[in-house]
Every structure is written in structure tokens, then in C-alpha cells.
């Protein structure tokens, strides 16, 4: 069982905490010299030297040799051993279940594994949890990674999730929450958040909005979500459920949303609504290449985008209509938040200018020019893997920022 500071007496507890701090800074910051580690941890040079030597012996820290001179003697540089432990990312989507294993350099081990999701197949919570566990075991087996190397997991789940890890859309429990259920099942700490919020963390760390302080990220897959980075920090609202962009009311819409309300953006601009419109039109004998491209398979948003890129007028119209309604919603967001960058992600990003052009036209029409010109619209370059990449960041967000944290990679 992994040690915690509360399970160790006296001096051992102090040394454990010191090593935890060193590993934490190396994980966050990459390569550091002993003087830099001393400054960050407020420890003396002899103490740091002793701790570093022990961590090298234990396999947690690697000696990278001498670094570049900054005016005096060239300092010795140290880094975390990337294979000392691994972090698992799991994206539980409505269509796909994705699993990735990251080393401590934030690199993916092997490849991202993609499996069918059973989330919307009328299965019970227990059946879904068991399926996820089986796919985790399959992934580790295929990558030849022992389970003992996995120290923590980040989970992305669609729908409403609060800051305590309670889900109100999927995996709902009366007497506990999904975070606790997963931790009991996996026997490791689990950090969890809404998939759109996690996507925003990925875009801010790895993607087109890297390092930008004020970013809004809109994800359009089966549903529509919003993740916000404000002042370089994820913004989640009072109880962690901010960003339900798909459920804002758009003028002129009267269809009932699956949430029970009337006129939600989801009813005309989500992947499932675009697909629904395409299916109904095809039933009514509308001429389109969508059915041909789908063949005997199901019509998907990707199929519709592919048809549009082949100059199918009906498919182009579908994307334009969705883009215009998304643009109306974005206009409101720009007026409220004055972002520097707004990222369009999810499957809809595959449509490229077929979705950005109608959005931009609506922004030109409804958004104050000064605010509109301060906001750059960008397509995600992480494509369909932005959320699974972001699961690493939901772990990062919860590690080493709290001196009283009960968890450490070490």
C-alpha cells in the first residue's frame, strides 16, 4: 500500500514529505539543478543532496549531468525518471471509451486505445464499471504494463459533474459518487471532471490555446459542451458545473431538448441533432451523398462532414445551419467573457471552414466589433484526442498544489 505522511512516524514522515516535494517539482517543471530545488523547497543543500541520492537509488530521479553555465560553475541537472510510475487517463464517451497511459514526462506509452462505449446501451452502473475495468486490464496487458505502476487516474465523463465527483447525468448513485466508486474499484486515487472542461485544459496545455490566459473551448460531438480558462485557471463555477453551453436558449427554437427544456442549442447544433435531421431528410427522399457514404453503417457526424467536403449541398446546409446557431451562442459568450481565443473542438472541427465560416458570419452580425476583433476563433489541432489528453491535466491540477494533499506519486 502506498505510504502517506499520516502513516509514517516522526523523522520518516518528514523525509517522506521532503521527497514528495522534490518529485512534485521535478514532475511539474522538468529538469532542475540542486540550487533550484533548494530554492523551491526551502531545504538546505546537504538535505537536498541526500534526498536526491536516495531518490536516484530508488529509481525516481535521473542525473542528467551538467547543464549550461549561467555565469559560474556548470550546475548538475536532475529530472524525474519518466518510467518510475504511470498515470492513466480514461475518457468515458457516449460512443467511444478511450484509455491512455502516460509516463512522468507526460508522454503516451504506446498508443491511445479506443473501444466502443456502452454508456448509452441501457446498461447498469455496475455493468459499465465492470466494462471499463475489463478494458483497462486489456490495455495494460497489450502495453505490457503491470497494474502496480499505475499510481493515479484521471477520468473524463460527459454530463453534469460537481466538484465532489458526483455525477447527475451518468453513473448516478444515491449514497455515494462516481469518484468514490471508481477509487474503490481501481484501488488508486481518481480525479474526475466533465469532458468539455478537461478538453479546455488540454487545449490550454498542448493545443492551439497553449499558454493563453483567457480561452473558451467549445466541444461539439454528440452533444455540446464548454470549457473555460480564465486568468490561466480552469473556471468551473460555484459547484463545478459551469459551462452547460448546449443548454442555453436560442431564439426561434421550440423543440424539446432531451434535458426536458425547450429551445436549447443542443436541439439544432449538436452532433445528434444534425444526424437526426439528416436521417429524417433521407427518409423523405432528400437527394444527398450522406447515405451512400454511410453504406450499411450508421450515419455519423463524420459521414455528414465528409459529404459536405465532397460538395454535397444538403450536408453543407446542415453544417451551415448548425454553425449559425452556434455562432449566436458564441456571440453571447464573447460579450460576457471577452476571451482572447475561442477554440472549436470535437468532431465538428473536422468540418474546418464549413463550420467556422457560418460562425464568423453570425459574429459579424451580432457581436460588438471591438470585442469580436479581440477574439480569435481557432480550430482545435488535437482533433478527437483532446479530451483524453486533458485527463492528464485533471490529475496535474490536483497534484502538488496543496501542501496538505493526501496523495503523491511517490
N, C-alpha and C positions, 0 to 999 in steps of 0.2 A: 504493500500500500504506500502511496506517495506521502512523504512527510509534509507536515505543515508546521508553522512556527509554534502553534499551540501544543504540538505533540512532543516537543523537544525541551529538555531542561536547560536552564542557565546558559552556560557558555556555548553549548551546542546550538541552542536556539539563536544566539547572536551570530554565530558563524554561518548558520543556515541562511539567515536574513541577509548577511553580507554577500554571500554567494548568489542568492536570488537577485539582489540588486545589480550585481555585476552582469549576470546573464541577461537581465532585463534591459540594461542599457546597450549591451552588445547586440541584442536582438533588434532593438528599435533603431540603433544608429549605425550598425555595421561594424567598421573597423575603428578601434580606439587605441591610443597609447596609454601607458600606465599613468602619466601625469593627467591625462584627460579623464581617466577612470577615477583617479583620486579626487579631482575637482567635482565630478558629477555625484560621487557617493559620499564625499566628506570623510573619507578614510585616509589613513596615513600611508605613505609609500611602502613601509615594511609590511603592513597588513595587506595591502593590495598585492604585493609581490607573493606573499604566502598563499593568499586566496587563488591567485592566477595559477600558481604552480599546482595547487591541489585540483583545480578545475581542468587543467591540461591533463593531469594524471587520470582524472575521472572521465575524460573524453568529451567534456563540454566546451572547452575553449581550444582554439588553434593558434599557435605562434606563427604570425605571418612575416617575421623577420623585420628588418629595419625599413622604416618609412622614409619619406622625403624630409630633408632638413628644412627647418623653418628659422634658421639663423644660428643654430648651435649644433650640438651632437644629434645625429640622426636617431629619432626615437624608435623603440621597438613597438611593433603594431600587433594587436591581438584581435581575433574575431571569434564569433561563436562557431562551433563545429556544426555545419548545416544538417548533419545526419545524427546528431545526438538525440533528437526527438522529432516527431512529426505532428502536424496539425491537420485535422480532417475538416473538409468543407462539404456540406450536403445541401443541395438545392432541391426542395420538395415542390415541384411544379405541378400544375394541373395536367400536363401532358407528359412531361419528362421528369425523371428523377436523375439528378447528376451528383456524382461523387468525385472529389479531388483530394489528393493527399499532397500537402505542402511541406517542404523541408524548412529549416530555420533561416534560410536565405530568401524565403517567400517564393521559391521555385516549385513548380508542379513536378511531382515524381511520376514518371511515365506519361500518362495521358489522362484527361478528364474522361471518366466513364459515364456513359449516357444509357439509361434504361427507361422502359415505359413506366409511366406513373399510374398508380391505381387509385389516386386520391379521389377521383370523381366516379368511381365504379360501384357505389353503394356498399363499399366495404366498411367494416367497423374500425374504430381506432386501433384496436388490438391487432387486427389483420394488417393495417397499414404500417404499424410499428414493426411487426414481425417481418414484413416485406422489406422495409428499409434496412433492418438488421441483417437480413439474408444478403442483400445487395452490397452492404458494407463488407461483410465477410467474403463475398465473391471478389470484390475489388481488391481487398488486401491479399487474397490468395493469388490473384492474377498478377499483382505487382510484387509478390513475394515479400510482403512486409508483415512482420509479427505484430499482433494487436497491442502488445506491451509498449511498442514505440509510439503509439498514438496517445498524446497527453491531454488533448482538448479538442473540441469540435465546435464549428460554427454552423448554424442551421438557418437557412432562408425558407420562409413559409409564406404563402400568399394569404391575403385577408387581414382582418383586424387582429393585432397582437399588441398587448400592453407592455410596459417596461418591466413587469414582473415575470413575463414569459407565459402569460395566459392568452390563449387564442380564442377568439369569438366567432370564427368562421369555419375553420377546420380544426380537428383534434380538440374538441371542446370537452372539458371534464368538469363535473360538479364540485368535486372535493380536492382537486389538485390542478396543476397546469402542465402544459406540454413540456416545458423546460425540465421540470422535476421528473416527469415520466421518462424522458429521453436520458437524463442523467442516471436514473436507476437502471434503465435497460442497458446503457452503454458502459456504465461504471467509470465515466470520466466527466469532468466539467463540460457543460454545454452552454454556449451563448447563442441567443436566438433573436431574430428580428424579422420584420416584414421584408419581402423580396425587393420591393422598389427602393426602400431605404438602403438596403445593402447594395443594390445596383449603384446608387449615388456615391456610396463610399468607394466603390471600385473605380468609378469614373474620376473621382477626385484624387485617387492614388495612382491609378495605372493608365487612365484613359485621356480623352480629349480635353477634360477639365482638370488635368493634373495641377495641383497647387493653386487653383483659382479660389479665392476666398468666398465668393458668392455665386453659387451654382444651383440651378434647379434641373433635375433629371426626370424626364417623363418616359415611362416604360409602357409600350403598347404591345401586348401579346394577346392572350385570350381576353384579358381584362386590361384596365388602365390604372397605372399607379404613379405616384410622385415621390421622389426622394429629394430632400433639401439639405444643402450645405450652406450654412450662414456663418459668416466670420470664421471660416475654415473648420467649423464643427458641425456634425450632423444635428439637424433640428428635428425633434420628434414630438414636440408639444407636451402638454401637461402630463398625460399618462402614456405617452409613446405612440399615439395613434394618429398623429397629424399626417396629412398627405393623401387623403382619400379624394384625389383629383377626379377620378372616374365617376364620382357620385355628386359632383356639383351640377346644379340645374342649368341647362342651356335653353335659351328662348326658342319657342316654337316646337318643342318636343313634348309629346303626350303619351308616349309608350311607357308602360310599366317596366321598371328595372327588376332584375332578379332580387335586388335588395328590398323590394316592396314599395319603393318610392316611384314618383312619376317624373319623367323628363331628364334622367341622369345622362351625362355624356356617354356612359357605357352603352346606352341603348342604340347609339348610332356610330360610334367611332372605335369600339373595342374590336379585337380580332374576332370574337364570337359573333358580334353583331354584323360585321362585314361579311362573314361566312354565311350567316343566316340569310342576309339579303341576297347573296349570290345564289344560294340554294333555291330560294323562293322564285327568283327570276328564271332560273333554269327550268324549274317545274312549269313555269308559264311560257316556256319555249323561247326565251330570250336567246339571241344568237351571241355566243361567246366561246372563246377557246378554253375557258376555265375547265369545263367538263372534260374536254379532250386531254388536257394536260394532267388532270387528276386520274384519268383512266378508270380503273376499277376501285381505286382507293378513295379515301375521304377527301373532300375539298378542304384545303387548309389556307391560312393567310399567305403562306409562302407560294402556294399554287396561284393565288389571285395576283400576287406581286409579279410572279413570273409571266403570267398572261399580259399584265399591263406593260411589262418591259418588251413584250412582243407586239406592242401596238394594238392590243385588244381594247376597243373603245369602251366597252362595258366595264372592264376591270379598271381602266384609267378613271372612269367616272366614279366608281366605288371608292377609290383611294382619294380622289379629289373631294368628294362629299365628306368623307371622314376627316381629311386634313382641314377642311374649312371649320368644322365643329371643334376639332382640337385647337385650331387657331383662336377661336372665340375664347376658349378656356385659358389658353396661354396669355392672351391679351390681359385678362383679369390678373393672372399671376404676375405679369410684368409690372402692372400698375401697383400691385401690393408689395412686391419684394425687390423691385429694381435690380435684378440679377445681372452679373457680368456675362455669364454664359448660360444658355439653356440647351441641354443635351436631349436629343430624341433617341431613345434606345428601344430594345426589344426587337421582335420580329419585324415591326413596321419599318425599322431603319434600313432594311434591305431594299425598300422602295426608293431610297435616295431622293432625287429631286421630285419624283412623282408625289411624295408626301410633303417635302419641305416647301415646294413652290406654293401650293394652296394655303399652307400655314402662313407663309410670308405675305401672301396677298391679303389675308384677313388681318394680319398685324398691321399692314399698311393702312387698312381701312379703319380699324378700331382702336389702335394704340397711339398714345401721345408720341409724337415724333422724337422728342428728346429722349424719352425713356426707351423707345424702340431702338434707336440708334446706339444706345449704350449696351444693348443686349445682343450678343452674337449667338445665332442658332447653329448648333453643330450636331452632326450625326455621330452616334457612338462608334468608335473603332474597335470596341471589344465584342461587337456582334452579340451572338446568343450566349456567350460565356461571361458576360459582365457580372451577373448575379453570383455565379459560382466563384468567380474571382473575389467578389466582395465578401464572401463568407470568411475569408482570411482576415479582412479588415474588421469584421464584427468581433472577432477574437482579439485583434490588436487593440481595439477600442476599450476592451475590458481588462487588458493585462497591463500591469505595471503603472497605471495611472493613479492607483490608490495605495498608499503606503500600508494600509491595513488589509490589503487584498488577501483573501484566504487561499488563493491559488497562485501557483508559479509553475512555469515549465520545468523548473529544477526540482 
